[in-house]
Amino acid sequence: MARYLRIRHVVKTDRPSAHERIQAICGIKPDRSHWSLTQDEAISQVEDGTSMFYVERAGRRFDVIVSMDLHARKYLKTVADREQPDELLYLPNCQNLAHEIRSRSAAAG
């Protein structure tokens, strides 16, 4: 049975294409510890049935699905979104130090 996780934060990129806008997703476990997955890890977990994700915004709940861009590259978005993962992009940036370090090293490399 899949675990159902709420996405509370994202790690965003400045890339223009839909599949590259989200680098990672983050949330809080029931024990109050932090969890995070890269977009590719999250896509794999959705596709293999390990996890299901959702976001809450303005009192509404949106399930997260795997979509594909025109070049057949997979990315995450909510069922309410069109092409761009807008509901995910509305979420605040993840302040976890591991993501800051990974984002800086990716930008530098």
C-alpha positions, 0 to 999 in steps of 0.5 A: 500500500502506498504512503500518502505524503503532503508536499510542503516545500519545493526546490525550484530551478530557474529553467523555463521548461515544465519538466525542469522547474522542480528539482526536489520536493520536501515535507514533514513526516508524522514524527516531525522529521523532514523528508525530501526526494528529488523529482526523479525519485518522486516520479519513480515512487509514484510509478511503482506505487510506493508513494502518492503525493499531494499539496494543500493550498488555500484550503484545497487539496490537490493530488500530484501526478506524473506528466510528460512534456512534448519531448517525453520527459516526465515531471510532477504536477497536480491534477489541477495544473495545465502544462506548468506545475503551478500548484507546486511552484506556489509552494515555498522554497525548501530551507533544508540545508542539504538542498541549499548545498546541492543547489549551489553545487549544481549551479557551480558545476 
